Amino acid sequence: MIRPNLAWRSVAVLSAACLALTACADDAEETPNAGTSSAATAVGDGTLKLGTLLPQTGSLAILGPPEIAGVNAAVTEINAAGGVLGKPVTVSHTDSGDTSTDIATQSVNKLLAEGVDTIIGAASSSVSLSVIDKITGAGVVHFSPANTSDEFTTYADKGLYFRTAPPDTLQGRVLGDLIIQDGNAKVGLLVMQDSYGVGLARSTRAAVEGAGGQIVAEAVYDPKAPDFSAEVDQIKTANPDAIVLIGFDEVQKIIPKLVEAGMTTDKKKWYFVDGNLSNKYNFPAGTLKGAKGTLPGAAANQAFKDKVLKEDPQLADFSYAPESYDAAILTALAAEAAGSDAPAAIAANLKAVSEGGTKCTDYAACLALIKAGTDLDYDGISGPIAFNDAGDPSEATIGIYQYGDDNKYTNVDYKSGKI
């Protein structure tokens, strides 16, 4: 299913808000999780309220700190420039947990009860899929900085779902091309069993096979399993040139098994992805040497890194900090352009502030354009963004990174492409 054009979409968004406000029977049937009390807050009250649903616990907790710091840095900048609609923006942080708990649902209930206009998160695609109907059913904008599953592109989200991270069709393409360019003919995939893992594996497989390579094994595992020996043995038996780890922090249990099986980085080439590329792994020096990984996002300059480090001096990674920052800035600009913090009005203006006008790269400069009645095009830290009708960025950049002796990764290249 393809989303309608922008004009139709704006009407649909406004209609969704009206249905939520009146608690119409048809809307209640379509979105049974939507509570009437939270829907009543979706009209806006003149103060832009952001909520975050980001991982403080669970298998993707490595991404939480940079994402939260990115949102906080944006709110600091927005309020320093006068806020939105003349008032300071507020932000309420909650934990998304992971799919092994019901933390996300509880957090969303809390945020909706507080009357937030936009919920930024989750990082995990599967977690977002578990709460998207509740959020959009309440007439609230759902804006993820890190969801990459292809499912969201055609999801029936009432025109209220957006993301600054690109769908995995692009990351899979870049990753597959990288694997083949590195001289690997036979590839083994270790894949987490969820919408993110399986979707990214599908895109990676297509790129590898499209370039003449062969997937000799694809071991799909339960991330909550106590042991991954069987999956590692499956990869070892297939004897690939390269091993791709598509998952979250459970790779901390998988990596020792790879080493025990003799599939070290000096014998097999390893590839990580955005869900597990981290500088926080505690392995013996050299364990990850030479391994590569992909991560959506353009190069973040030092000025931006300084902003988020000011919010959280303990940051070791900056994964999805730019996307989180951009999500908050874009939400604020859309509210200003609409002259309202009502979620439907924000959603109807997000595409407009991301494309086709005078370029601006910070909130204060963009706000000045709005006040002057000038159409604007916000280019963010994470890239040009430019939302398409599906709420996805229409083009994006994927960074390529490589680990050194110290098990820390550094950038070696960037690849950009259309979605």
C-alpha positions in Angstrom: 0.0 0.0 0.0 1.3 3.4 -1.0 0.5 6.5 1.0 -1.6 9.2 -0.6 -0.2 12.5 -1.7 0.5 15.3 0.8 -2.7 17.2 0.3 -4.8 14.1 0.9 -2.5 13.1 3.7 -3.0 16.4 5.6 -6.8 15.9 5.4 -6.4 12.4 6.7 -4.3 13.5 9.6 -6.8 16.2 10.6 -9.6 13.7 10.2 -7.8 11.2 12.5 -7.5 13.9 15.1 -11.2 14.6 14.9 -12.1 11.0 15.1 -9.9 10.6 18.2 -11.5 13.7 19.8 -15.1 12.4 19.3 -14.3 8.8 20.1 -16.1 7.7 16.9 -17.1 4.0 16.8 -15.2 3.4 13.5 -11.9 4.8 15.0 -12.4 2.8 18.2 -12.8 -0.4 16.2 -9.6 0.3 14.1 -7.5 1.2 17.0 -8.8 -0.5 20.1 -5.7 0.6 22.2 -6.6 4.3 21.8 -7.8 5.7 25.1 -10.3 8.5 24.9 -8.6 10.5 27.7 -5.3 10.6 25.8 -7.1 11.4 22.5 -8.7 14.4 24.2 -5.2 15.9 24.7 -4.3 15.7 21.0 -5.7 19.2 20.3 -2.7 21.0 21.6 -2.6 23.6 24.4 0.0 26.1 23.2 2.9 24.3 24.8 4.9 21.8 22.7 5.3 18.7 24.9 7.7 16.0 23.7 7.9 12.6 25.2 10.6 10.0 24.5 10.3 6.3 24.4 14.0 5.3 24.2 15.9 2.3 25.6 17.1 2.8 29.2 17.0 -1.0 29.7 17.0 -4.1 27.6 18.8 -5.5 24.6 19.2 -2.1 22.8 20.1 0.0 25.9 23.4 0.8 24.2 21.5 3.2 22.0 19.6 5.0 24.7 22.2 7.4 26.1 23.1 9.1 22.7 19.5 9.3 21.6 18.3 10.9 24.9 21.3 13.3 24.8 20.4 14.2 21.2 16.8 15.1 22.2 18.0 17.1 25.2 20.5 19.0 23.1 17.7 19.9 20.7 15.4 21.1 23.5 18.2 23.2 25.0 18.8 24.8 21.6 15.1 25.4 20.9 14.4 27.0 24.3 17.5 29.1 24.0 16.1 30.5 20.8 12.7 31.4 22.4 11.0 28.0 22.4 8.0 27.2 20.3 5.0 29.5 19.9 6.7 31.8 22.5 6.9 29.1 25.2 9.6 26.7 26.4 9.3 23.1 25.0 9.0 20.4 27.7 10.3 16.9 27.5 9.4 13.8 29.4 11.7 10.7 29.2 10.5 7.2 29.5 12.0 3.7 29.0 11.1 1.6 26.0 12.6 -1.6 27.3 12.6 -4.3 24.7 10.1 -6.9 23.4 10.7 -9.2 26.3 8.8 -6.8 28.6 5.7 -4.6 28.5 7.6 -1.5 29.6 6.9 0.3 26.3 3.1 0.1 26.7 3.3 1.4 30.2 5.6 4.2 29.1 3.3 5.2 26.3 0.3 5.2 28.7 2.2 7.6 30.9 3.2 9.9 28.1 -0.4 10.0 26.7 -1.7 10.8 30.1 0.7 13.7 30.3 -0.7 15.0 27.0 2.5 14.9 24.9 2.2 16.1 21.3 4.9 13.9 19.9 6.6 10.7 21.1 10.2 10.3 19.9 11.1 6.6 19.8 11.3 3.7 20.0 14.8 2.7 18.9 13.7 -0.9 18.3 11.4 -1.5 15.3 9.7 -4.3 17.0 9.0 -2.2 20.1 7.6 0.6 17.9 5.4 -1.9 16.1 4.0 -3.0 19.5 2.8 0.6 20.4 2.3 2.4 17.1 -1.5 1.8 17.1 -1.8 3.1 20.6 0.1 6.3 19.8 -1.4 7.1 16.4 -4.8 5.9 17.6 -4.6 8.6 20.3 -3.9 11.2 17.6 -0.3 11.8 18.7 2.7 12.0 16.4 5.0 8.9 16.5 8.5 9.9 15.4 11.4 7.4 15.6 15.1 8.3 15.2 16.1 4.7 14.8 13.4 2.4 13.3 14.7 0.9 10.2 12.3 -1.9 9.4 10.7 -1.8 6.0 7.3 -2.4 7.5 6.8 1.2 8.5 6.9 2.5 4.9 3.4 1.1 4.2 2.0 0.9 7.7 -1.5 2.2 8.3 -0.4 5.0 10.7 -3.0 7.7 10.0 -0.2 9.9 8.6 1.2 10.3 12.1 4.4 8.2 11.9 7.7 9.6 10.8 11.4 8.6 11.1 14.7 10.2 10.5 16.5 6.9 10.1 16.2 5.3 6.6 14.5 2.0 6.0 16.9 -1.0 5.8 16.7 -1.3 2.1 19.5 1.3 2.0 21.7 -0.1 4.8 21.3 -3.7 3.5 22.4 -2.4 0.0 25.4 -0.7 1.4 26.3 -3.6 3.7 25.9 -6.2 0.9 28.0 -4.1 -1.5 30.7 -3.7 1.1 30.9 -7.4 1.8 31.4 -8.2 -1.9 33.9 -5.3 -2.4 36.0 -6.7 0.4 36.4 -9.9 -1.7 34.0 -12.3 0.1 32.2 -14.8 -2.1 30.5 -16.9 0.6 28.6 -15.2 3.4 27.0 -16.5 6.6 24.3 -14.5 8.4 23.6 -14.7 12.1 20.2 -13.0 12.4 18.1 -11.9 15.3 14.5 -13.1 14.9 12.4 -10.0 14.8 11.2 -7.5 12.2 14.4 -5.5 12.2 16.8 -8.5 12.0 14.9 -10.5 9.4 14.2 -7.4 7.3 17.8 -6.2 7.3 19.0 -9.8 6.5 16.6 -9.9 3.5 18.0 -6.6 2.1 21.6 -7.7 2.7 21.0 -11.1 1.0 19.5 -9.3 -2.0 22.6 -7.1 -2.3 25.1 -9.9 -1.8 23.3 -12.2 -4.3 22.7 -9.4 -6.7 26.5 -8.7 -6.9 27.3 -12.4 -7.5 27.9 -13.6 -3.9 26.3 -16.5 -2.1 24.6 -16.7 1.3 25.8 -20.2 2.4 24.0 -20.1 5.8 21.4 -18.0 7.6 21.0 -18.8 11.2 18.0 -17.1 12.7 18.1 -17.0 16.5 15.9 -16.0 19.5 17.8 -13.1 21.1 16.6 -14.3 24.6 18.1 -17.8 24.1 20.5 -18.9 26.8 23.0 -20.2 24.3 23.9 -19.7 20.7 26.2 -22.7 20.1 23.8 -24.4 17.6 23.6 -21.2 15.4 27.4 -20.7 15.5 27.9 -24.4 14.6 25.6 -23.9 11.6 27.7 -21.0 10.4 31.0 -22.9 10.9 29.7 -25.9 9.0 28.9 -23.7 6.0 32.5 -22.3 6.1 31.8 -18.7 4.8 34.4 -16.1 4.0 32.4 -13.5 6.0 30.1 -13.5 9.0 27.4 -10.9 9.4 25.9 -10.3 12.8 22.5 -8.7 12.6 21.1 -8.1 16.0 21.5 -6.2 19.3 23.7 -6.6 22.3 23.2 -10.4 22.5 26.3 -10.4 20.2 28.2 -10.2 23.4 27.3 -13.8 24.0 27.7 -14.8 20.3 31.2 -13.4 19.8 32.9 -15.7 22.4 31.3 -18.6 20.6 32.7 -17.5 17.3 36.2 -17.2 18.9 35.9 -20.7 20.5 34.9 -22.1 17.1 38.1 -20.7 15.5 36.2 -18.2 13.5 38.2 -15.2 14.6 38.6 -11.9 12.7 42.0 -13.0 11.3 40.3 -16.0 9.7 36.8 -14.8 8.8 35.7 -11.2 8.1 33.1 -10.0 10.5 30.4 -7.3 9.9 28.3 -5.5 12.4 25.2 -3.4 11.9 23.6 -0.4 13.6 21.9 -2.4 16.3 25.2 -3.8 17.6 28.0 -1.4 16.5 29.4 -0.2 19.9 32.5 1.0 21.6 31.5 -0.5 24.9 32.2 -4.2 24.4 34.5 -5.7 27.0 36.5 -8.2 25.0 40.3 -9.0 25.1 42.3 -6.5 23.0 42.2 -7.3 19.3 39.1 -9.5 19.4 37.2 -7.2 17.0 40.3 -6.0 15.1 39.4 -5.5 11.4 35.7 -6.1 11.8 33.5 -3.6 10.0 30.1 -2.3 10.5 27.4 0.0 9.0 25.4 2.7 10.8 22.9 5.1 9.2 23.8 8.8 9.5 26.1 11.4 8.0 29.2 12.6 9.7 28.5 14.5 12.9 30.8 17.4 13.3 32.7 18.1 16.6 30.4 21.0 17.4 27.4 18.7 17.5 29.3 16.1 19.5 30.2 18.8 22.0 26.5 19.7 22.3 25.5 16.1 23.2 28.5 15.6 25.4 27.4 18.6 27.4 24.1 16.8 28.0 25.8 13.5 28.8 29.5 13.6 29.4 29.7 9.8 29.8 28.8 9.1 26.1 31.0 6.5 24.4 28.9 6.3 21.2 26.9 8.8 19.1 24.7 6.3 17.4 21.4 7.9 16.4 22.1 11.1 18.4 21.9 13.2 15.2 18.6 11.5 14.2 17.1 12.1 17.7 18.2 15.7 17.7 16.8 16.2 14.2 13.5 14.6 15.2 13.0 17.1 18.0 14.1 20.1 15.9 11.8 19.1 13.0 8.8 18.7 15.4 9.4 22.2 16.8 9.7 23.7 13.3 6.5 22.0 12.1 4.7 23.3 15.2 5.9 26.9 14.5 5.1 26.6 10.8 1.6 25.4 11.7 1.1 28.0 14.5 -0.1 25.2 16.7 1.2 22.3 18.8 -1.7 20.1 17.9 -0.3 16.8 16.7 -2.3 16.8 13.5 -1.0 20.2 12.6 2.6 19.1 13.4 2.2 16.0 11.1 0.7 18.1 8.3 3.8 20.4 8.3 6.7 18.0 8.9 7.2 17.3 5.2 7.0 21.0 4.3 9.7 22.1 6.7 12.1 19.3 5.5 12.1 20.1 1.8 11.8 22.6 -1.0 12.5 26.0 0.6 15.4 28.1 1.8 18.1 26.0 3.4 18.7 26.3 7.1 20.6 24.1 9.5 19.8 25.2 13.0 16.6 26.1 14.9 17.2 29.8 15.3 17.9 30.4 11.6 14.9 28.2 10.6 12.7 30.0 13.1 13.7 33.4 11.6 12.6 32.2 8.1 9.2 31.1 9.5 8.7 34.4 11.2 9.6 36.2 7.9 7.0 34.1 6.0 9.7 32.3 4.1 9.4 28.6 3.1 12.2 26.6 4.6 14.1 23.4 4.1 15.8 22.1 7.2 18.9 20.1 6.5 19.8 18.2 9.7 22.9 16.7 11.4 21.8 13.3 10.2 21.4 14.4 6.5 19.1 16.4 4.2 16.1 14.3 5.5 13.4 15.6 3.0 10.5 13.4 4.0 8.6 11.5 1.3 4.9 10.8 1.5 5.5 7.7 3.5 7.2 9.7 6.3 10.6 8.2 5.4 13.7 10.3 4.6 13.9 10.3 0.8 17.7 10.0 0.8 20.2 9.2 3.5 23.8 8.3 4.3 25.2 5.1 5.7 28.6 5.3 7.5 31.1 2.4 7.3 33.2 1.8 10.3 36.1 -0.5 11.2 37.4 -1.8 14.6 41.0 -1.4 15.7 43.2 -3.3 18.3 41.4 -1.5 21.1 38.0 -2.8 20.0 36.9 0.7 19.2 35.5 1.7 15.8 36.4 4.6 13.5 34.8 5.8 10.3 36.4 4.7 7.1 33.8 5.9 4.5 30.2 7.2 3.9 27.8 6.0 1.2 24.7 8.1 0.3 21.7 7.0 -1.7 18.0 7.4 -2.5 15.5 5.4 -0.6 
